Amino acid sequence: MYRTHTCGELNISKVGESVTLSGWVQKTRALGGMTFVDLRDRYGITQLVFNNDTDVALCDRANKLGREFVIQVKGAVIERTSKNLNIPTGEIEINVNELNIISESETPPFIIENATDGSEELRLKYRYLDIRRPELKDRLIMRAKFNNAVREYLDAKNFLEIETPNLIKSTPEGARDFLVPSRLMHGSFYALPQSPQILKQLLMVAGMDRYYQIVRCFRDEDFRGDRQPEFTQVDCEMSFIHQEDIFETFGGMMKHVFKKIKNYDLPDLPRIKYDDAIRLYGSDKPDLRFDCKIVDLNTVLPKSEFGVFNNAIENGGLVAGLNATGCAAYTRKQFDELVEFVKESHRGLGGLISIRFNEDGTVKSSVDKFFNEEQLREIGKAFNAQKGDLLLLAADKTSKVRKSLGDLRLELGKRNKWIDQNAWSVLWVVDFPLFEKDEESGEITFAHHPFCSPHPDDMQYFDTDPVRVRAQTYDMVMNGNEILSGSVRIHQKDIQEKVFNRLGLTPEDREKKFGFLLNAFRFGAPPHGGCAFGVDRMIMLLSGGETIRDVIAFPKTSGGRDLMMDAPTVVDKKQLDELGIAVK
């Protein structure tokens, strides 16, 4: 027997017991004729003590142990004289009488502690060592507990966990597919699924009623941010439901997960309409852990000769702003940093207008030439501005202003520490548009996949005013991050035809791309809908990680490489010949 107990379970109640432990050497310390060793496994750390007065040879062997040696020890549990109450085993130690070295270790390339000296690239190369660090180990444990909590909840709700294939037909879903060549049918390819979307709809046609799967998905996207070419979803679908059933079921699942993982009673999830989220927060994934709403000014601005405001309004644009409460004392440097922030290319604003409500009661502005103090105070009323507040105003195309102020709102929240890092903001965003109008071309485009159901109350506008049509789609947002997306699906043939016609898909296109699903719908399709949770992002948020790489056992770099296995790599010509492939 390698162990009778783990390194995280012994406590003061076990004093006097003889035990056997196995694990990795975290560190050794020789002090005054005694050697102390911290022994670690995934359950915790237990201190070992070797006494030079009772066994010189054993103590000498302990002094030669290196970091990350794998050892087995036997001994008695004794009470520590110098206790460490920060760990569960901190009141006891093991008085070792037998030491077996199971395997030796070379000096690891970085310190295996939370405060490691290893770069991310080095840690990804030696990921199996990085996982030994408590921080990463605990995140993977949380991930496993999350999966268990999801299964526990959904199983109790009569959902069936059903696996779908990883080798499927290439379908148009937005990103590029990863293609898998067929050795037996040269020139033909499978695709790895971007999601099981169509397959889970087929399961509804098959009468499976309630389906879920914790499933791997694949997207061949351009590398940016912390995206991964493969990621995990909790994928779900239900039959004979309305949107309210989705909100109740999966809002309940989130409450169950929070209780199990964080021992936190998550309140009922509030809902915010998409239009309101964009108008008030400049984002369809608003972080509501702090206030600071966007305020529209087009209808309340006093008349002036200020061309920036006037031109924006005359051209159908927007003048709006934020109240950076308590920030009137910002220096010129701090203000200029905010201006540069909104000028960055993906935002593209020309600048910001400032109005300071100073502590001495005066009001100063960067546009004093065009507005007198009374007019500035009138603008301030729209923000409920008080002494010490700083108003930041922008004018441009509506979408650009809302996007830039939404980003600026989050930046102000971080800079001013307005965000309570121990708080949780989990909500539904609902009533997304079914169609979008391109601001440059005016062209109407479809905002979602072609099986998303229009809101029944808006079908009257489908042909005459399509931008008024709401989709039965919904997102769940946690702390400003989208963690779930879903929709009620189209199951009526006539509505599906209208959507395809709007998209300009010919009968041939429909058959080629979606024939197998449309054929299934000929045999009785129930009303159905579902969603998919982004597991990696959820665990990142729940565990306090900074990127999704922090919560994936063996992730790729931001450039898509597996540094540990050195993939992707070139394969030899024989393998390519078998597949009928030549590399260009």
VENVENTA-V120156 format. One record per helix or strand of 2 or more residues. SS is the DSSP state (h for helix, s for strand). FROM is the first residue (numbers start at 1). TO is the last residue. Records with the same first field share a line. If there is no record, write none. Layout:
# VENVENTA-V120156
SS=FROM-TO ; FROM-TO
This chain:
# VENVENTA-V120156
h=12-14 ; 56-63 ; 120-125 ; 127-130 ; 134-156 ; 197-205 ; 243-262 ; 274-281 ; 307-314 ; 332-343 ; 373-381 ; 398-415 ; 456-461 ; 466-468 ; 493-503 ; 507-521 ; 535-543 ; 548-551 ; 573-579
s=18-31 ; 34-41 ; 44-51 ; 70-79 ; 92-103 ; 160-161 ; 179-181 ; 189-191 ; 210-218 ; 230-239 ; 270-273 ; 295-296 ; 318-324 ; 353-357 ; 363-365 ; 389-396 ; 426-430 ; 435-437 ; 444-446 ; 470-471 ; 473-478 ; 481-489 ; 528-534
